[in-house]
């Protein structure tokens, strides 16, 4: 795989016969076969999809059509709901669709994956960063871009430490809050340019000129409906629309960053690095499935409302081992994964509540900033 600086291939150890990887796959497959269930989305998943889309678009229409004109507090409340809608769409709809887990019909998944463009993102760059780099090389410095978001943050022990990182456990939350704002404006363009240099766009069957054209048109569409139309028709001043837009993204950014970082940048994460063999090849000591267990953590597994709203991403172990299974099944297959890991003497990291997970993440940020 490819780092930002150079081309580099990292291989995981073979999974082997009767390994954890093989056993957990067979055990989960047996669960679906025994209960006669599809691993894709069910009716409840589609009800949730409708709810999340409405959570975003009803407040948008309320603002744009002037239903809250003259009431700035209701106006801001609508943008709060829209921020939650971005979170819900991103975690509970788009995420599954881009992993091919929403429906067994590939065309349905493809169509629904483009809801990401509706909320300001871009499917091509998302799939490369998330599906290819993050899921394959979780917590590997230089390969997993989720742990190298900016020079201001140090998310892995192998990254260079600066003096200002000592305070990252404090200021990281401010960076999280502007995460989606950066994503909507600059990040997608920068990623396209970098991914083209490293020949990653070919994996999405596109070229730089084509992708740049599509991305530009998508961004024009997004900013046109999310900012220009409300300025024209809402009855509020342009600066109020901008304030609402920022409020929406602060809620979305802080929420989404927390959801994902609580799964990997934790005190329990191993952050194992590859070693170079005598042939000059980079090799991981563990196989891919074991690496996922060692670098992923679940949190708040008994919080049904949280699980429902964030697309089961508090069951990150199950998601990383089985990204092609719809998240509505994660809570059911979690005991199977846990018991299989236990049988092989492997850890199954879980924080009982969101608050404890947030504390563990904060302490890890503090540790990484000072070690």
C-alpha positions in Angstrom: 0.0 0.0 0.0 1.0 3.6 -0.4 2.0 6.2 2.2 2.0 9.9 1.6 5.7 10.0 1.1 6.5 6.8 -0.9 5.2 3.5 -2.2 5.3 0.9 0.5 3.7 -2.5 0.9 2.9 -4.0 4.2 1.8 -7.6 4.5 0.0 -9.3 7.3 0.9 -12.7 8.6 -1.2 -15.6 7.1 -4.4 -16.4 9.0 -3.6 -20.1 9.0 -5.9 -23.1 9.4 -8.2 -23.3 12.4 -7.2 -19.7 13.3 -9.2 -17.1 15.0 -9.9 -15.4 11.6 -11.3 -18.7 10.2 -13.2 -19.7 13.2 -14.9 -16.3 13.8 -16.0 -16.2 10.2 -17.5 -19.7 10.4 -19.2 -18.9 13.7 -20.8 -15.8 12.4 -21.9 -17.4 9.2 -23.5 -20.2 11.3 -25.5 -17.6 13.2 -27.1 -16.2 10.1 -27.7 -19.7 8.6 -29.2 -21.0 11.8 -31.6 -18.1 12.2 -32.4 -17.8 8.5 -31.3 -14.2 8.4 -29.7 -12.1 5.7 -26.6 -10.3 6.7 -27.8 -7.2 4.8 -30.2 -4.5 6.0 -33.8 -5.4 7.1 -37.0 -3.5 7.3 -35.9 -1.7 10.5 -32.8 -0.5 8.6 -34.9 1.1 5.9 -37.2 2.8 8.5 -34.1 4.2 10.1 -32.8 5.4 6.7 -36.0 7.3 6.1 -35.9 8.8 9.6 -32.3 10.0 9.3 -33.0 11.6 5.9 -36.0 13.4 7.3 -34.1 14.5 10.4 -31.8 16.4 8.1 -34.2 17.7 5.4 -37.3 18.7 7.4 -35.3 21.3 9.5 -33.6 22.4 6.2 -37.0 23.0 4.6 -38.4 24.7 7.7 -35.5 27.2 7.5 -35.3 27.6 3.7 -39.1 28.1 3.3 -39.2 30.8 6.0 -41.2 29.0 8.6 -39.0 30.2 11.4 -38.4 33.7 10.0 -38.0 36.2 12.8 -37.2 33.6 15.5 -33.4 33.1 15.7 -33.6 30.5 18.4 -35.9 28.2 16.5 -33.7 28.9 13.5 -30.6 27.7 15.3 -32.5 24.7 16.7 -33.2 23.6 13.1 -29.5 23.6 12.4 -28.8 21.6 15.5 -31.3 19.0 14.2 -29.5 19.1 10.8 -26.2 18.5 12.5 -27.7 15.4 14.1 -29.1 14.5 10.8 -25.6 14.6 9.2 -24.3 12.3 12.0 -27.2 9.9 11.5 -27.0 9.8 7.7 -23.2 9.5 7.8 -23.0 6.6 10.4 -26.3 4.8 9.9 -26.9 5.1 6.1 -24.0 6.2 4.0 -21.5 4.1 5.9 -23.3 0.8 5.3 -24.0 1.7 1.7 -20.4 2.4 0.9 -19.4 -0.9 2.5 -22.0 -2.7 0.4 -23.9 -3.8 3.5 -27.1 -1.9 3.2 -28.7 -4.1 0.5 -27.7 -7.3 -1.3 -28.5 -5.3 -4.5 -25.2 -3.6 -5.5 -27.1 -0.9 -7.5 -29.0 0.0 -4.4 -25.8 0.3 -2.4 -24.2 2.4 -5.1 -27.2 4.7 -5.3 -27.5 5.2 -1.5 -23.7 5.7 -1.1 -24.1 8.9 -3.0 -26.1 10.4 -0.2 -22.6 11.4 1.0 -22.4 14.0 -1.8 -25.8 15.4 -0.5 -24.3 16.1 2.9 -21.1 17.6 1.4 -18.7 14.7 1.1 -17.4 12.7 -1.9 -17.8 8.9 -2.3 -14.5 8.4 -4.2 -12.2 9.8 -1.5 -14.2 8.3 1.3 -13.9 4.8 -0.1 -10.1 5.2 -0.5 -9.5 6.7 2.9 -12.0 4.6 4.9 -12.6 1.3 3.1 -9.2 0.7 1.6 -6.6 2.5 3.9 -8.3 2.6 7.3 -10.0 -0.9 7.2 -6.9 -2.6 5.8 -4.2 -0.9 7.8 -5.9 0.1 11.0 -3.6 2.2 13.3 -0.6 1.8 11.0 1.3 5.1 10.8 1.6 6.4 7.3 -1.0 4.1 5.9 -4.2 4.7 8.0 -5.0 8.3 7.4 -7.5 8.3 10.3 -4.5 8.5 12.7 -2.7 11.1 10.7 -5.4 13.8 10.3 -3.1 16.8 10.9 0.3 17.7 12.3 -1.4 19.2 15.3 -2.5 15.8 16.6 -0.3 12.8 17.5 -2.4 9.7 17.4 0.2 7.0 17.3 3.5 6.4 19.3 5.5 6.1 16.0 4.6 9.6 14.9 6.9 12.5 15.5 6.2 14.3 18.8 6.2 18.1 19.0 6.2 20.1 22.2 2.7 21.4 21.6 1.3 17.8 21.6 1.5 18.0 25.3 -1.7 20.0 25.2 -3.5 18.0 22.5 -5.8 16.3 25.1 -7.3 19.8 25.5 -7.3 21.3 22.1 -8.1 18.2 20.1 -11.8 18.7 20.8 -11.6 22.1 19.0 -10.0 20.4 16.0 -12.7 17.7 16.1 -15.4 20.4 16.0 -14.1 21.8 12.7 -13.4 18.4 11.1 -16.4 18.3 8.7 -16.0 22.0 7.9 -12.4 21.2 6.7 -13.7 18.1 4.9 -16.5 20.0 3.1 -14.1 22.7 1.8 -10.5 21.6 1.3 -9.9 18.0 2.3 -11.6 16.2 -0.6 -9.6 18.2 -3.2 -6.3 17.6 -1.4 -7.0 13.9 -1.1 -7.9 13.6 -4.8 -4.6 15.2 -5.8 -2.6 12.9 -3.4 -4.5 9.7 -4.2 -3.8 10.4 -7.9 -0.1 10.8 -7.2 -0.1 7.4 -5.6 -2.3 5.8 -8.3 -5.1 5.0 -5.9 -7.9 6.6 -8.0 -7.6 3.6 -10.3 -9.2 1.5 -7.5 -12.3 3.6 -7.9 -12.1 3.4 -11.7 -11.7 7.1 -12.3 -9.1 9.7 -13.3 -8.0 12.9 -11.7 -9.7 15.2 -14.3 -12.9 13.3 -14.1 -12.9 13.1 -10.3 -12.0 16.8 -10.0 -14.9 17.7 -12.3 -17.4 15.6 -10.5 -16.1 16.8 -7.1 -16.4 20.5 -8.1 -19.9 20.0 -9.4 -20.9 18.2 -6.2 -19.5 21.0 -4.1 -21.3 23.6 -6.1 -24.5 21.7 -5.6 -24.0 21.3 -1.9 -23.1 25.0 -1.2 -25.9 26.1 -3.5 -28.7 24.4 -1.7 -27.2 24.5 1.9 -26.2 28.2 1.9 -27.4 30.1 -1.3 -31.0 29.0 -1.2 -31.6 29.8 2.5 -30.0 33.2 2.0 -32.5 33.9 -0.8 -35.6 32.5 0.8 -35.3 32.0 4.6 -35.8 35.7 5.6 -32.6 35.7 7.6 -29.4 37.7 6.9 -26.6 35.9 5.1 -24.4 35.9 8.2 -27.1 34.1 10.2 -27.2 31.4 7.5 -23.4 31.0 7.8 -23.7 30.8 11.6 -26.3 28.1 11.3 -24.1 26.3 8.8 -21.2 26.4 11.2 -23.3 25.2 14.1 -24.5 22.3 12.1 -20.9 21.3 11.3 -19.6 21.8 14.8 -22.2 19.3 16.0 -21.5 16.9 13.2 -17.7 17.2 13.4 -17.4 16.8 17.1 -19.8 13.9 17.1 -18.3 12.0 14.2 -14.7 12.5 15.3 -15.7 11.2 18.8 -17.5 8.2 17.4 -14.6 7.0 15.3 -11.7 8.0 17.6 -13.2 6.2 20.6 -12.7 3.0 18.6 -9.0 3.2 17.8 -7.0 5.8 19.6 -7.4 4.2 23.0 -5.2 3.1 25.9 -5.9 -0.5 24.9 -4.7 -0.1 21.3 -1.5 -1.9 20.5 -0.3 0.3 17.6 1.9 -2.5 16.4 4.4 -1.6 13.6 5.6 -3.8 10.8 9.1 -5.3 10.8 11.4 -5.6 7.8 12.5 -9.1 7.0 15.8 -10.1 5.5 14.4 -9.6 2.0 13.5 -6.0 2.8 9.7 -6.6 2.9 7.6 -5.1 5.6 5.6 -7.8 7.5 3.2 -7.6 10.4 3.6 -10.2 13.2 -0.1 -10.8 13.5 -2.7 -11.7 10.8 -5.2 -9.1 9.8 -8.1 -10.3 12.0 -5.9 -10.4 15.2 -4.5 -7.0 14.3 -8.1 -5.6 14.2 -8.8 -7.0 17.7 -5.6 -5.5 19.1 -6.3 -2.0 17.7 -10.1 -1.7 18.0 -12.4 -1.1 21.0 -16.1 -1.3 21.5 -17.9 1.1 23.8 -21.4 1.4 25.5 -22.6 -2.0 24.1 -25.7 -1.8 26.3 -26.8 1.6 25.2 -29.5 0.7 22.7 -30.3 4.3 21.7 -26.7 5.1 20.9 -26.3 1.9 19.0 -29.4 2.7 16.9 -28.4 6.3 16.2 -24.8 5.9 15.3 -25.2 2.9 13.1 -23.8 0.4 15.5 -20.3 2.0 15.3 -19.9 1.5 19.0 -19.5 -2.2 18.0 -16.3 -1.4 16.0 -14.7 -4.8 16.5 -17.6 -6.4 14.7 -17.6 -3.7 12.1 -13.9 -4.1 11.3 -14.1 -7.9 11.2 -17.3 -7.9 9.1 -17.6 -4.6 7.3 -19.9 -6.2 4.7 -22.5 -7.1 7.4 -25.2 -4.4 8.0 -24.8 -2.8 11.4 -28.3 -3.8 12.6 -26.8 -7.3 13.3 -23.7 -6.2 15.3 -25.2 -6.4 18.7 -26.3 -10.0 18.0 -23.0 -11.2 16.6 -21.0 -9.4 19.3 -21.2 -12.3 21.8 -20.1 -14.7 19.1 -17.0 -12.6 18.3 -16.3 -12.2 22.0 -16.5 -15.9 22.8 -14.4 -16.8 19.8 -11.7 -14.3 20.8 -11.8 -15.7 24.3 -11.4 -19.2 23.1 -8.2 -18.2 21.3 -6.8 -16.2 24.3 -7.2 -12.9 22.4 -8.4 -9.6 23.9 -11.8 -8.2 23.2 -11.6 -4.5 24.3 -14.8 -2.8 25.4 -15.5 0.3 27.4 -18.9 0.0 29.3 -20.0 3.6 28.8 -19.5 6.5 26.5 -18.1 8.6 29.3 -15.5 5.9 30.2 -14.5 5.6 26.5 -14.2 9.4 26.2 -11.9 9.4 29.3 -9.8 6.6 28.0 -9.4 8.5 24.7 -8.5 11.7 26.5 -5.9 9.9 28.6 -4.4 8.3 25.5 -4.2 11.7 23.8 -2.4 13.0 27.0 0.0 10.0 27.0 0.8 10.3 23.3 1.5 14.0 23.8 4.0 13.5 26.5 5.8 10.2 25.9 
